Amino acid sequence: MADLLPTVTMLITALILIIFGVMIKYKKAYWLISGYNTMSQEKKGKVDVISLSRLVGNFCFLLAGILVLAGILLSLNKIVLGVIVLALIFPLSIYLLIKAQKYDGNTRNPDGSMNKKAKITLGTVNIFMIITLIGVGVLFYQSSKPAQFTLSDGYLEIKGLYGEKINLEEVRKISLRDDLPKITLRTNGSALGSMLKGNFRLEEIGAAKLFIDKSKPPYIYLERKEKPLIFNCSNEKETREFFALLLAEWEKVQKETDKKIRISYK
């Protein structure tokens, strides 16, 4: 059910948008139009509200369609296509903002050109949306990249989003398992289809840090003082090979640690 939550959320949002679209376009619920609903009566008189409501209503329908399509794609694990479809919201929103100015006489000079204040406001909003789109794109790219795992001098280093460097002296147990407890909550992490990175809560374990592709077991479990770590590589063969290397390095570190302890007691 947790995997379907984004899709269900999108479908519910799409339904709400359809209702808003019908109310604005066909039922004259102009009070639902952001910006127009806070204008004074004098300013409202300079707005072609019929044309504006048609534009906003159609945008609501289009946005609902995008959310439905993206939700379906995500539920089918077509993550890249789903994100691309969702990204269409940004250029369409910019188009809406620009087009809406055409129907607002308050943004026009006597000669019909857009006044300076409207240009600054519109430019600021558009720049903010473009920066947001770039930020989301970078985050998606980082989330979709498999984490990189390296062993060096008694440390396991995880490179990439939510990565860290782990001292193997602090690891209590290492195991390889085919099962994964049910994920109940994402607390601070990314979830792109079967690829999970960051902090989650799992049944039986509680808080844990994951770097896994759920569709490609087995999984390497690290028990330590901090929250457990669960990860795997890009395929089963690589995971098993890395587990063997990690286990050997960990056992080596444990022996060296035991030796240091014995020496300190002499």
Secondary structure, DSSP 8 states (H G I E B T S, - for coil): -GGGHHHHHHHHHHHHHHHHHHHHHTS--GGGSTTGGGS-HHHHTTB-HHHHHHHHHHHHHHHHHHHHHHHHHHHTT-HHHHHHHHHTHHHHHHHHHHHHGGGBGGGB-TTSSB-HHHHHHHHHHHHHHHHHHHHHHHHHHHHHS--EEEEETTEEEEESTT-EEEEGGGEEEEEEES----EEEEEEEEEETTEEEEEEEETTTEEEEEEEETTS--EEEEEESSS-EEE--SSHHHHHHHHHHHHHHHHHHHHHHHHHHHHHH-
